[in-house]
Amino acid sequence: MSAQTSGGPPDEPAPPVASRAGRNLPMAIGVGLVLGALAITSLLTYRESFILIIAAAVAASIWELKGTLAAARGIVISWIPITVGSLATVALVWPYGQAAQGIGVALTALACMLWRFGRGADGYVADLSASIFVTVYLGLFASFATLMLAPADGAGRIITFLIMVVASDTGGYAAGVLFGKHPMAPTISPKKSWEGFAGSVIGAMIGGELTVWLILDGQWWQGLIVGAAIAGTATGGDLVESLIKRDLGVKDMGNLLPGHGGVMDRMDSLLPSAIVTWALLALFVT
């Protein structure tokens, strides 16, 4: 008999199921599935539309970093020129390739230098350094996804990339929960373990082998190499953002994605992995 029917206080709702990272796991899975379905639908219907997804993720991440840096350190980034320059770079890489990356980042950095004049000398170096860091970290790194998308088989390259990163994250989470005993970087991310990293490598290599072979008509061993590399960059990217958040004293970069935190909290493994995936697929798959 419940407390409510026996005259006691009403039953309290059960708390949401949380992962070892302290997140609402069902909510995180649901949001992840929705985002994945949106990306796949975009790629399989009109692949150029995926650029809009990249641009939206970059713009949201810049906005989150703007607020977090200002609140935690009083750093004011030049978010308007960063956003305009980064989105232009992401879009113009499609027709102009790597030339657009170099010119886009250089012009955005120059615009940030000039934009910051209005706030005077106090904090100029810190603000400008953060602005250029955000330009490179988001605008430049994300533009490699557009480079992957541009070839005729670009949709397949992006799907391969996404599957490998998801397989790395999933394999690492599962192995870490089930077998994790030896901390990988206790001063940076105490819950990351070597067993979890091994799961990331295995998951990404399996994902890479299958997708490079079945989707891109590459060799299975090439997929193993790409997958292993992605496990390293995805894990490294996650650790880099953990360092940034520890330095700033925040748990998440934002709260736009229920169960995940901010958009930037999902971009950490994708951004560096986009560079390596583009380079290795350009080498292996013709």
C-alpha positions as CSV (number, residue, x, y, z in Angstrom):
1,M,0.0,0.0,0.0
2,S,1.4,3.4,-0.9
3,A,1.8,6.3,1.5
4,Q,-0.9,8.2,-0.3
5,T,-3.6,5.5,0.2
6,S,-2.6,5.0,3.8
7,G,-3.1,8.6,4.8
8,G,0.6,9.5,4.7
9,P,2.3,12.1,2.5
10,P,2.0,11.6,-1.2
11,D,4.6,9.6,-3.0
12,E,7.4,11.6,-4.4
13,P,8.3,11.0,-8.0
14,A,11.3,8.8,-8.7
15,P,14.4,10.8,-9.4
16,P,15.7,10.7,-13.0
17,V,18.1,8.0,-13.9
18,A,21.6,9.4,-13.9
19,S,24.8,8.1,-15.3
20,R,28.1,7.9,-13.5
21,A,28.8,11.4,-14.9
22,G,25.8,12.7,-13.0
23,R,23.6,13.2,-16.0
24,N,20.0,12.1,-16.8
25,L,20.9,9.1,-19.0
26,P,17.5,8.6,-20.7
27,M,17.3,12.3,-21.5
28,A,20.8,12.3,-22.9
29,I,20.1,9.3,-25.1
30,G,16.9,10.8,-26.4
31,V,18.5,14.1,-27.3
32,G,21.4,12.3,-28.9
33,L,19.0,10.2,-31.1
34,V,17.1,13.3,-32.2
35,L,20.3,15.1,-33.1
36,G,21.6,12.0,-34.9
37,A,18.4,11.6,-36.9
38,L,18.4,15.3,-37.9
39,A,22.0,14.9,-39.1
40,I,21.4,11.7,-41.1
41,T,18.2,13.1,-42.6
42,S,20.0,16.2,-43.8
43,L,22.9,14.2,-45.3
44,L,20.7,11.7,-47.1
45,T,18.2,14.2,-48.5
46,Y,20.3,17.3,-49.5
47,R,23.8,17.1,-48.2
48,E,24.5,20.8,-48.6
49,S,22.0,21.5,-45.8
50,F,24.3,19.8,-43.4
51,I,26.4,23.1,-43.5
52,L,23.5,24.7,-41.7
53,I,23.8,22.2,-38.9
54,I,27.5,22.8,-38.6
55,A,26.9,26.6,-38.6
56,A,24.2,26.3,-36.0
57,A,26.5,24.2,-33.7
58,V,29.4,26.7,-34.1
59,A,27.2,29.7,-33.5
60,A,25.7,28.2,-30.3
61,S,29.1,27.2,-29.1
62,I,30.5,30.7,-29.6
63,W,27.5,32.1,-27.6
64,E,28.1,29.6,-24.8
65,L,31.8,30.4,-24.6
66,K,31.1,34.1,-24.6
67,G,28.9,33.8,-21.5
68,T,31.1,31.3,-19.7
69,L,34.4,33.2,-20.2
70,A,32.8,36.5,-19.1
71,A,31.2,35.0,-16.0
72,A,34.2,32.9,-14.9
73,R,37.2,35.2,-15.8
74,G,35.8,38.5,-17.0
75,I,37.1,37.8,-20.5
76,V,35.1,39.6,-23.2
77,I,35.6,37.9,-26.6
78,S,34.7,39.7,-29.8
79,W,31.8,37.4,-30.4
80,I,30.2,39.2,-33.4
81,P,33.3,39.2,-35.7
82,I,34.1,35.6,-34.5
83,T,30.6,34.4,-35.3
84,V,30.5,36.2,-38.7
85,G,34.0,35.1,-39.7
86,S,33.6,31.5,-38.5
87,L,30.3,31.0,-40.2
88,A,31.6,32.5,-43.4
89,T,34.7,30.2,-43.2
90,V,32.5,27.1,-42.7
91,A,30.3,28.0,-45.7
92,L,33.0,29.2,-48.1
93,V,35.1,26.1,-47.7
94,W,32.6,24.3,-49.8
95,P,33.4,26.3,-53.0
96,Y,36.9,27.5,-52.2
97,G,38.5,24.7,-50.2
98,Q,41.5,25.2,-47.9
99,A,42.2,28.7,-49.2
100,A,39.0,29.8,-47.5
101,Q,40.2,28.4,-44.2
102,G,43.4,30.3,-44.1
103,I,41.9,33.6,-45.4
104,G,38.8,33.2,-43.2
105,V,40.8,32.7,-40.0
106,A,43.3,35.4,-40.8
107,L,40.6,38.0,-41.6
108,T,38.6,37.0,-38.5
109,A,41.6,37.4,-36.3
110,L,42.3,40.9,-37.8
111,A,38.7,41.9,-37.3
112,C,38.9,40.8,-33.6
113,M,42.0,43.0,-33.1
114,L,40.2,46.0,-34.4
115,W,36.9,45.3,-32.8
116,R,38.5,45.2,-29.3
117,F,39.8,48.8,-29.7
118,G,36.6,50.2,-28.2
119,R,37.3,48.6,-24.7
120,G,40.8,50.2,-24.3
121,A,44.0,48.7,-23.2
122,D,42.9,47.0,-20.0
123,G,42.6,43.3,-20.6
124,Y,43.3,43.7,-24.4
125,V,45.7,40.7,-24.6
126,A,43.5,38.3,-22.6
127,D,40.4,39.2,-24.6
128,L,42.1,39.1,-27.9
129,S,43.9,35.8,-27.1
130,A,40.6,34.2,-26.1
131,S,38.9,35.5,-29.3
132,I,41.6,34.1,-31.6
133,F,41.5,30.8,-29.6
134,V,37.7,30.5,-30.1
135,T,38.1,31.4,-33.8
136,V,40.6,28.6,-34.4
137,Y,38.9,26.0,-32.0
138,L,35.5,26.5,-33.5
139,G,35.7,28.3,-36.9
140,L,38.7,26.5,-38.3
141,F,38.3,23.1,-36.7
142,A,34.6,22.9,-37.7
143,S,35.4,23.9,-41.3
144,F,37.1,20.5,-41.8
145,A,33.7,19.0,-41.6
146,T,32.7,21.1,-44.6
147,L,35.8,19.9,-46.4
148,M,34.7,16.3,-45.8
149,L,31.2,17.1,-47.0
150,A,32.3,18.7,-50.3
151,P,33.3,15.6,-52.4
152,A,30.6,13.6,-54.3
153,D,30.8,11.0,-51.5
154,G,30.8,13.7,-48.8
155,A,27.6,12.4,-47.1
156,G,29.2,9.0,-46.7
157,R,32.4,10.6,-45.3
158,I,30.4,12.6,-42.7
159,I,28.3,9.6,-41.7
160,T,31.6,7.6,-41.3
161,F,33.0,10.3,-39.2
162,L,30.0,10.6,-36.9
163,I,29.7,6.8,-36.5
164,M,33.3,6.5,-35.4
165,V,33.0,9.3,-32.9
166,V,29.8,7.9,-31.5
167,A,31.3,4.4,-31.4
168,S,34.3,5.8,-29.6
169,D,32.2,7.6,-27.0
170,T,29.9,4.6,-26.5
171,G,32.6,2.1,-26.2
172,G,34.5,4.2,-23.8
173,Y,31.5,4.8,-21.6
174,A,30.5,1.2,-21.5
175,A,34.0,-0.1,-20.8
176,G,34.6,2.6,-18.2
177,V,31.4,1.8,-16.4
178,L,31.9,-2.0,-16.5
179,F,35.6,-2.4,-16.1
180,G,37.1,1.0,-15.2
181,K,39.7,0.8,-12.4
182,H,42.8,2.6,-13.5
183,P,42.5,6.4,-13.9
184,M,43.8,7.7,-17.1
185,A,44.2,11.4,-16.2
186,P,43.0,11.8,-12.5
187,T,43.9,15.4,-12.2
188,I,42.0,16.3,-15.4
189,S,39.0,13.9,-15.6
190,P,39.0,11.5,-12.6
191,K,36.3,9.3,-14.1
192,K,38.2,8.5,-17.3
193,S,40.0,5.2,-17.1
194,W,42.5,3.2,-19.3
195,E,39.9,0.5,-19.5
196,G,37.4,3.1,-20.9
197,F,40.0,4.3,-23.4
198,A,40.5,0.7,-24.5
199,G,36.8,0.5,-25.1
200,S,36.9,3.7,-27.1
201,V,39.7,2.3,-29.3
202,I,37.9,-1.0,-29.9
203,G,34.5,0.8,-30.6
204,A,36.0,3.3,-33.0
205,M,38.1,0.7,-34.8
206,I,35.0,-1.5,-35.3
207,G,33.0,1.5,-36.5
208,G,35.8,2.6,-38.8
209,E,36.4,-0.8,-40.3
210,L,32.7,-1.3,-41.1
211,T,32.0,2.2,-42.4
212,V,35.1,2.8,-44.5
213,W,34.6,-0.7,-46.1
214,L,30.8,-0.6,-46.5
215,I,30.1,3.1,-47.1
216,L,33.2,4.4,-48.7
217,D,34.4,1.3,-50.5
218,G,37.8,1.5,-48.8
219,Q,39.9,-1.2,-47.4
220,W,39.0,-2.7,-44.0
221,W,42.5,-2.1,-42.6
222,Q,42.2,1.6,-43.5
223,G,39.1,1.8,-41.4
224,L,41.0,0.3,-38.4
225,I,43.7,2.9,-38.7
226,V,41.2,5.8,-39.0
227,G,39.1,4.4,-36.1
228,A,42.2,4.1,-33.8
229,A,43.2,7.7,-34.7
230,I,39.7,9.0,-34.0
231,A,39.6,7.3,-30.6
232,G,42.8,9.2,-29.7
233,T,41.5,12.6,-30.9
234,A,38.0,12.2,-29.5
235,T,39.5,11.3,-26.1
236,G,42.1,14.0,-26.3
237,G,39.4,16.6,-27.3
238,D,37.3,15.6,-24.3
239,L,40.3,16.0,-22.0
240,V,41.2,19.4,-23.4
241,E,37.7,20.6,-22.7
242,S,37.8,19.1,-19.2
243,L,41.0,21.2,-18.6
244,I,39.3,24.3,-19.9
245,K,36.2,23.8,-17.7
246,R,38.5,23.0,-14.6
247,D,40.4,26.2,-15.3
248,L,37.2,28.2,-15.5
249,G,35.6,26.4,-12.6
250,V,32.4,25.2,-14.4
251,K,30.8,21.8,-14.9
252,D,29.2,22.5,-18.3
253,M,29.7,25.2,-20.9
254,G,25.9,25.7,-21.2
255,N,22.5,24.1,-20.8
256,L,21.0,24.1,-24.3
257,L,21.0,20.3,-24.6
258,P,19.1,18.5,-21.8
259,G,21.1,15.6,-20.5
260,H,24.3,16.8,-22.2
261,G,25.0,20.3,-20.9
262,G,25.8,22.8,-23.7
263,V,26.4,22.4,-27.4
264,M,30.1,22.9,-26.7
265,D,30.1,19.9,-24.3
266,R,29.2,17.7,-27.3
267,M,31.6,19.4,-29.7
268,D,34.7,18.6,-27.7
269,S,35.4,15.2,-29.3
270,L,34.0,16.2,-32.7
271,L,36.2,19.2,-33.4
272,P,39.7,17.7,-33.4
273,S,38.4,14.4,-34.8
274,A,37.1,16.3,-37.9
275,I,40.6,17.4,-38.8
276,V,42.1,13.9,-38.5
277,T,39.2,12.2,-40.2
278,W,39.3,14.5,-43.2
279,A,43.1,14.1,-43.5
280,L,43.0,10.2,-43.3
281,L,40.0,9.8,-45.6
282,A,41.6,12.2,-48.1
283,L,44.7,9.9,-48.0
284,F,42.9,6.5,-48.1
285,V,39.7,7.1,-50.0
286,T,39.7,8.4,-53.6
